[in-house]
Amino acid sequence: MSPAVLTPVSAQRASAAGRRQLAAAAELPCRSDPDLFFAEKPEEVQRAKALCRRCPLQSACLAGALQRGEPCGVWGGELLLRGVVIPGKRARGRPRKTSLAA
């Protein structure tokens, strides 16, 4: 088979498609504030998860993160720790020794 030859019109279309892909990637929630997706505070982790739920690449992002065994962070709307999905993040600091009075 012969390789595809790009004519000026098809090259122009390809570059337009490439520009659209770059623009779409720049609008992804994880691109606007990447630090949020590696936050320490549970409230910020929940905010990152909420942003992921609206992302069109959510399932692909999560699948890729699980395949790579990402060590931490919010990926595809889930919180990962050591390559495994965990339900939530505990606040930093020592846990209370006694429960609070109601």
N, C-alpha and C positions, 0 to 999 in steps of 0.2 A: 504494500500500500504506500502511496505517496503521502508525505506530510501535508497537512492543510496549509494552504497559502492564504495569508491575510491580504485582502484587497484594501485600499484606503478606506472604503466604506465600512467593511467588517472590522477593521482596526479601530475606526472611530467608534463603532458600536461597542466593541470590547472595552475601550478605554472609558466610555460612558458608563458601562456596567461596572467597571472597576471603581469608578468615582462614586457610584451609588453604594457599592459595598463598603467603601471606606467611610462614607458619610453615615451609613447605618451603624457601622462598628463604633464610630465616635459617639453615637447617641446611646449606646448601651449603658445601663445604669452603673455597671462596674467600671466604666471608663471615666465617668464624671467624678467619682470619689472612691478610688480604689482602696484607700485606707479603711473605709467603712466596712469593707468585706473581710477585714482581719482585725476587727475591733475587739476590745477586751470587755467592754460594758455589755451586759445582757440586753439592754434597751437598744443599743446600736446594732447588735446582732439581729434582733427582731426587725429593725428598720431595713437592714440589708436583705433579709429574707423576703420582706414585703416587696422590695424593689425587684428582686429576682422573679417573683411570681408574675410580673407584668412583662418580662423579657421574652421575646420570641425564640431565643436560643436556650431557654431554661433546661430542657431535657438533654440537649446535646452537651451543654456545659457540665451538668451533673454526671453524665455518662463518661465524659472525658476525664473529669476529676477523679472519679472512682477507678477508672482504668489506670491512671497515672499514680494513684495512691497519694493524692495531695495531703500534705501533713496537717494542714489546718486551714480554716477560713470558711466563708460562705460560698458555696458553689452550687449553681442551679437551684437555689432556694432552700438548700439544706446546709447544716453546719457539719463540717468534717473535722475530725481529730484523729490523727495518725491513719488517714485513709479510710476511716469508717464514719458513717453518718451517726451523729449523736443528737438527742432531742433538744438540748439547750446548753447554755453556758452559765455556770455559777459565777456570782460576783467575786472579784478578787478579795483576798484577805482570809483570815481564819474564820471557820464557822463558829457560831455561838455554842457555848458549852451547855447552856440551859435555854429552854424555850421562853419566849416572851410571855408575860402575863396577858391574858385576854381582856 
